[in-house]
Amino acid sequence: MANQLDEITNARRMRVNKIRKKRFLIFFLICFALIVFYMLVTSYSEIASKDFKDLFHTVFASGSYPIEMSETVTMVEKNDQSIVLLSQNTIKTVKGSGALIFEAPHGLTSAEMASRSGRIVVYSQSGKSFKVYNRSSLLTMGNTSFEISGAAVLSSGRYCLLTRGDEYTSELHVFNKDTSKRFTWYGTDGFPLDVIASQSGDTVLVISVKSLEGRLFTVMTVINTASQKEEYSFTHEGLYVDAMLNGEDLVVIFDSEAVYFRKDGQIQSSYAFDGKQLLKIAHQEGDNIALCFGDNSRCEINTIVVLSKKLSQIMYEPFKREIHGIWLDADELYVLSRGRVFVYSSSGTLKKTYVCSTSSYGIFEWGGPVVLESQFATKLTETTQTEENNES
């Protein structure tokens, strides 16, 4: 009997040892594969190595909402399943859970940013300095010869800096994702204002402005960053405010109207503002465009309009409250007022009302509305009963 027990015990021990050896071998092979992959990446380029590390920093970032904020956030953008928060002195990236991925001082004056596809370009508006980040580290930094007017990042990770040139000329400096210089485009028609990346593809839209016989015209030039060629250019009377480029679909918001252009510059459709003052614009996701009109000092005249990408009116809503921020998702419109966040469907139905701090000054959507307050970014989880938005 004792011999049988010893045999059973030995058999169990051998089986356990065999399982342990197998697990150790698998663990060793995985570690070896990761080391080899890391060596291949680092031997390829320093930037690729930083992007590889960026993945791990993002995956293992910890934390949750509320996010502590030391200063007012001036810009918010989504970037590869993360959110980028830019303030006067700091850049910060967070995950959907509120986990902090990266935070650092950028050291740029009048800082603005463009962000997409794992690249964040922070630049001094009307200055000459810029920095390029991924979600967890600084990749490169530099200075331009002339003042920077705007920046854009394409879906490929390729990025651009638009600068002023001599007199009223412009220069578009295009870089590859690995931060190497690709080419420079030189423009001679108008004073450069901004550059917009297409939502898909390799094209960017350069916006310039010029005056003819006392009238103001916006010059729109589309450039293919892959072929390094200018595709087309045309002008339209009016002062540029914002633009959306998606393939051959081009919508430009001017000071008095929104216009949908064909590739040849002919007007396909337009939406006139009829003298109304533009307060806010949102087009972060989807093809729709949200426009808020009015004056917060006389909020009884405030209205919200949602247009399709071809400028047909989808929603018109009188909004007799102050409007401090909007965020347009693929299916919903979030409107921040004093102490409330109103959530509308794309057709204009009021779906939810959230209570927030009366000090909230900005909003973004990240699995639910997140409001920017004086010291925190707070995710809203409790709703009130749906109420009329003109309630006093």
C-alpha distance (Angstrom), angle and dihedral (degrees) to the residues before:
residue distance angle dihedral
M1 . . .
A2 3.80 . .
N3 3.81 90.3 .
Q4 3.80 90.7 53.2
L5 3.84 91.0 51.5
D6 3.79 90.8 49.4
E7 3.78 90.6 51.1
I8 3.82 91.6 49.5
T9 3.82 91.1 47.3
N10 3.80 91.8 49.1
A11 3.79 91.6 48.0
R12 3.81 91.1 51.1
R13 3.79 91.2 47.1
M14 3.80 91.3 50.6
R15 3.80 91.5 48.6
V16 3.81 91.7 49.4
N17 3.79 91.2 48.5
K18 3.78 90.5 48.8
I19 3.82 91.4 51.6
R20 3.81 90.7 47.6
K21 3.81 91.8 50.4
K22 3.80 90.4 48.7
R23 3.80 92.1 49.7
F24 3.80 91.6 46.9
L25 3.81 90.5 49.6
I26 3.82 91.4 50.9
F27 3.82 91.1 46.9
F28 3.82 90.6 48.1
L29 3.81 92.3 49.4
I30 3.82 92.0 49.0
C31 3.81 92.0 49.7
F32 3.79 90.8 45.7
A33 3.81 91.3 50.6
L34 3.82 91.3 49.5
I35 3.81 91.5 49.1
V36 3.80 91.8 49.1
F37 3.80 91.1 46.8
Y38 3.81 90.8 48.6
M39 3.81 91.3 49.8
L40 3.79 90.6 49.8
V41 3.78 91.4 49.8
T42 3.80 94.9 46.4
S43 3.78 91.1 47.2
Y44 3.82 88.8 52.1
S45 3.79 96.9 56.8
E46 3.76 142.7 -38.8
I47 3.82 90.8 -118.9
A48 3.82 92.2 53.5
S49 3.79 88.0 50.4
K50 3.79 91.1 53.3
D51 3.81 90.6 48.9
F52 3.83 89.4 51.3
K53 3.80 89.9 51.8
D54 3.80 89.0 45.1
L55 3.81 90.2 63.6
F56 3.81 91.6 55.9
H57 3.81 93.6 44.7
T58 3.79 89.3 52.3
V59 3.81 96.3 45.5
F60 3.81 94.4 48.5
A61 3.80 98.7 39.0
S62 3.80 111.5 126.9
G63 3.78 136.0 -158.4
S64 3.79 139.3 75.0
Y65 3.78 143.6 -135.1
P66 2.96 135.8 -32.7
I67 3.81 95.5 62.5
E68 3.78 114.3 -156.1
M69 3.81 112.6 -121.7
S70 3.79 121.2 -164.0
E71 3.82 95.2 -171.9
T72 3.79 143.4 12.8
V73 3.81 115.6 -68.1
T74 3.80 112.2 -129.4
M75 3.84 100.9 -176.9
V76 3.82 136.0 22.5
E77 3.82 125.3 -169.7
K78 3.80 137.5 165.4
N79 3.80 118.8 -121.7
D80 3.83 126.0 178.0
Q81 3.82 98.5 -34.4
S82 3.79 92.2 -38.1
I83 3.78 138.0 90.0
V84 3.81 124.6 -124.3
L85 3.81 117.7 -150.6
L86 3.79 118.1 -166.1
S87 3.79 122.9 -167.9
Q88 3.78 134.1 170.3
N89 3.81 93.7 -81.0
T90 3.81 107.7 8.6
I91 3.80 143.6 57.9
K92 3.80 117.7 -154.0
T93 3.83 132.3 -179.9
V94 3.80 123.5 -163.5
K95 3.81 138.0 178.6
G96 3.78 125.5 -122.0
S97 3.80 89.6 -95.6
G98 3.80 89.8 57.6
A99 3.82 91.9 -105.7
L100 3.79 111.7 153.6
I101 3.81 112.1 -120.7
F102 3.79 100.4 173.4
E103 3.78 141.5 -8.6
A104 3.79 128.6 179.2
P105 3.82 141.0 147.8
H106 3.80 110.3 -101.8
G107 3.80 95.9 -162.8
L108 3.82 95.0 -148.3
T109 3.79 126.3 131.5
S110 3.83 120.3 -128.1
A111 3.80 87.4 4.7
E112 3.80 122.5 -161.5
M113 3.79 130.2 168.9
A114 3.79 148.2 -154.3
S115 3.80 117.6 -155.0
R116 3.80 136.9 -175.5
S117 3.82 144.9 121.2
G118 3.78 96.6 18.6
R119 3.80 95.2 -46.8
I120 3.80 129.3 105.2
V121 3.80 119.4 -173.1
V122 3.81 114.0 -164.7
Y123 3.78 116.1 -173.7
S124 3.79 141.7 169.5
Q125 3.79 107.8 -106.1
S126 3.82 105.5 -127.5
G127 3.82 88.1 1.1
K128 3.80 131.1 98.6
S129 3.83 103.9 -123.7
F130 3.81 129.2 93.8
K131 3.80 140.7 169.0
V132 3.80 130.7 -158.9
Y133 3.82 121.5 -149.5
N134 3.77 139.0 175.4
R135 3.81 115.9 -147.6
S136 3.81 94.9 -75.7
S137 3.80 110.9 23.2
L138 3.78 149.1 25.9
L139 3.82 111.4 -95.3
T140 3.79 102.8 -178.6
M141 3.78 143.5 -24.0
G142 3.77 136.1 -160.5
N143 3.77 151.3 146.4
T144 3.78 132.0 -105.7
S145 3.80 127.2 -140.2
F146 3.80 92.4 -123.0
E147 3.80 136.0 32.3
I148 3.81 116.6 -73.3
S149 3.81 117.1 -117.8
G150 3.82 99.8 178.6
A151 3.80 148.8 -28.6
A152 3.80 137.1 -140.5
V153 3.82 137.5 -170.1
L154 3.81 122.3 -151.7
S155 3.80 127.4 -146.0
S156 3.83 88.3 -103.7
G157 3.81 90.9 60.3
R158 3.80 90.3 -109.2
Y159 3.83 109.5 137.2
C160 3.81 138.6 -162.2
L161 3.77 139.2 -154.2
L162 3.80 119.6 -156.9
T163 3.80 114.5 -153.9
R164 3.75 137.3 174.7
G165 3.79 117.4 -106.1
D166 3.76 134.3 -163.8
E167 3.82 113.2 -38.4
Y168 3.84 107.6 -26.6
T169 3.80 98.1 -19.6
S170 3.80 127.5 114.1
E171 3.80 138.0 -147.5
L172 3.81 126.5 -152.5
H173 3.80 111.6 -159.8
V174 3.82 111.9 -161.2
F175 3.82 122.2 -162.3
N176 3.81 132.8 -171.7
K177 3.79 121.1 -121.1
D178 3.82 89.5 -99.0
T179 3.85 86.9 60.0
S180 3.83 94.2 -110.5
K181 3.82 115.2 138.6
R182 3.82 113.8 -101.2
F183 3.81 104.5 -179.1
T184 3.81 145.3 -50.0
W185 3.80 124.5 -119.3
Y186 3.80 117.8 -155.7
G187 3.81 120.7 -150.1
T188 3.78 125.9 -165.8
D189 3.81 103.2 177.8
G190 3.79 112.2 89.7
F191 3.79 140.3 -27.3
P192 3.87 112.1 -57.7
L193 3.81 117.4 -113.7
D194 3.81 110.2 162.5
V195 3.82 147.9 -18.2
I196 3.83 123.1 -137.3
A197 3.81 125.3 -164.1
S198 3.78 119.5 -137.6
Q199 3.80 115.0 -110.0
S200 3.81 87.2 -125.0
G201 3.78 134.1 15.4
D202 3.79 132.5 20.5
T203 3.81 103.5 -63.5
V204 3.81 130.8 109.4
L205 3.79 130.9 -168.0
V206 3.80 118.0 -132.4
I207 3.80 114.8 -157.4
S208 3.80 121.7 -156.4
V209 3.79 133.2 165.8
K210 3.80 132.3 -143.8
S211 3.79 138.8 172.1
L212 3.80 124.3 -127.7
E213 3.80 122.1 -178.0
G214 3.78 91.2 -20.9
R215 3.83 93.8 -50.2
L216 3.81 124.5 113.3
F217 3.82 120.0 -127.9
T218 3.81 131.7 -173.7
V219 3.81 116.3 -140.7
M220 3.83 115.8 -150.0
T221 3.82 119.4 -164.8
V222 3.81 124.7 178.4
I223 3.82 116.4 -153.4
N224 3.81 127.5 -170.9
T225 3.81 107.6 -138.3
A226 3.81 92.4 -165.8
S227 3.81 97.5 54.1
Q228 3.83 90.9 29.4
K229 3.80 90.4 -132.9
E230 3.79 136.7 125.2
E231 3.82 108.7 -115.0
Y232 3.81 102.5 -169.8
S233 3.79 143.8 -28.8
F234 3.83 136.3 -161.7
T235 3.80 141.1 158.1
H236 3.80 135.2 -125.9
E237 3.77 129.5 -171.7
G238 3.79 113.5 -109.7
L239 3.80 140.8 62.5
Y240 3.82 117.1 -75.8
V241 3.82 119.4 -121.4
D242 3.83 106.1 162.9
A243 3.83 141.3 -23.7
M244 3.82 143.3 -157.6
L245 3.81 122.8 -154.0
N246 3.81 121.0 -171.2
G247 3.80 114.7 165.8
E248 3.80 104.3 -58.0
D249 3.81 92.9 -18.7
L250 3.81 110.4 104.5
V251 3.80 123.7 179.3
V252 3.80 118.9 178.6
I253 3.80 124.8 -170.3
F254 3.79 112.1 -147.0
D255 3.79 128.5 -176.8
S256 3.82 92.6 -93.7
E257 3.82 106.2 22.4
A258 3.79 148.0 11.5
V259 3.81 115.3 -121.7
Y260 3.81 131.9 -164.5
F261 3.81 109.5 -153.2
R262 3.78 132.4 -161.8
K263 3.79 119.1 -134.4
D264 3.80 91.6 -96.1
G265 3.81 91.5 55.4
Q266 3.80 95.1 -103.9
I267 3.80 115.4 139.7
Q268 3.80 112.2 -109.1
S269 3.81 95.8 -179.6
S270 3.79 140.3 -24.7
Y271 3.80 142.4 -161.4
A272 3.81 116.8 -145.7
F273 3.80 119.7 -147.8
D274 3.82 91.8 -149.1
G275 3.78 93.1 -143.0
K276 3.82 95.3 -50.7
Q277 3.81 116.7 143.1
L278 3.81 114.9 -116.1
L279 3.83 112.8 -129.4
K280 3.83 106.8 169.4
I281 3.82 139.7 3.3
A282 3.81 127.4 -160.9
H283 3.80 131.0 -178.7
Q284 3.78 104.0 140.9
E285 3.81 96.1 136.9
G286 3.76 137.3 16.8
D287 3.78 125.9 10.1
N288 3.80 99.0 -73.5
I289 3.80 124.5 101.9
A290 3.81 124.9 -147.2
L291 3.80 119.7 -153.7
C292 3.80 124.6 -173.5
F293 3.81 118.4 -159.9
G294 3.78 132.1 -171.3
D295 3.77 141.5 52.0
N296 3.82 124.9 -73.9
S297 3.79 90.1 -145.9
R298 3.84 86.3 62.1
C299 3.79 99.7 27.8
E300 3.83 93.2 167.9
I301 3.83 87.2 81.9
N302 3.84 96.1 50.8
T303 3.81 118.0 121.9
I304 3.81 136.8 176.6
V305 3.81 123.6 -143.5
V306 3.82 126.5 -173.8
L307 3.80 117.2 -162.3
S308 3.79 131.6 -171.6
K309 3.80 118.6 -121.5
K310 3.82 87.6 -94.5
L311 3.83 89.2 50.9
S312 3.78 100.8 -110.1
Q313 3.80 109.9 148.4
I314 3.81 112.7 -107.6
M315 3.80 99.7 167.8
Y316 3.79 136.4 18.0
E317 3.79 115.5 179.5
P318 3.82 128.9 171.5
F319 3.81 104.3 -137.9
K320 3.79 110.5 -168.2
R321 3.78 95.0 -170.3
E322 3.78 137.1 80.1
I323 3.81 114.3 -80.4
H324 3.82 113.8 -145.2
G325 3.79 100.5 162.2
I326 3.81 144.6 -6.0
W327 3.79 134.4 -161.8
L328 3.79 123.0 -169.6
D329 3.80 115.6 -153.6
A330 3.79 125.1 -175.8
D331 3.83 91.1 -90.9
E332 3.79 107.9 12.1
L333 3.80 142.5 48.0
Y334 3.81 118.6 -142.2
V335 3.80 116.8 -158.1
L336 3.80 120.6 -169.6
S337 3.78 115.3 -151.7
R338 3.79 129.3 164.2
G339 3.82 105.8 -57.2
R340 3.83 94.8 -14.8
V341 3.79 141.5 77.8
F342 3.81 114.7 -156.3
V343 3.80 118.8 -158.3
Y344 3.81 117.8 -156.5
S345 3.77 130.7 -174.7
S346 3.80 116.3 -122.7
S347 3.82 88.2 -99.3
G348 3.81 93.0 55.4
T349 3.82 102.7 -99.3
L350 3.80 113.7 144.2
K351 3.82 104.0 -124.8
K352 3.80 106.9 170.4
T353 3.78 141.8 1.7
Y354 3.80 120.9 -151.2
V355 3.79 126.7 -163.2
C356 3.81 115.5 -132.5
S357 3.78 140.1 163.8
T358 3.80 116.1 -68.6
S359 3.83 86.6 -131.2
S360 3.83 91.9 63.5
Y361 3.80 110.9 124.1
G362 3.83 105.0 171.8
I363 3.79 142.9 28.2
F364 3.77 141.5 -159.3
E365 3.81 133.5 171.1
W366 3.81 120.3 -120.6
G367 3.80 108.7 156.6
G368 3.79 86.2 -37.8
P369 3.81 133.7 -1.7
V370 3.81 118.9 -50.6
V371 3.80 117.1 -167.0
L372 3.79 126.9 -157.3
E373 3.79 112.6 -131.5
S374 3.79 132.9 178.2
Q375 3.83 94.1 -83.1
F376 3.81 106.7 5.2
A377 3.78 145.8 42.3
T378 3.79 101.9 -135.1
K379 3.80 128.8 -166.4
L380 3.81 112.0 -138.8
T381 3.79 115.2 -135.3
E382 3.81 105.8 159.1
T383 3.79 122.6 73.1
T384 3.75 132.4 -163.5
Q385 3.78 123.8 -140.2
T386 3.81 113.0 -74.3
E387 3.78 107.7 -90.6
E388 3.77 138.4 -178.4
N389 3.78 109.3 -85.3
N390 3.78 93.7 -138.6
E391 3.75 92.2 62.8
S392 3.76 110.0 130.3
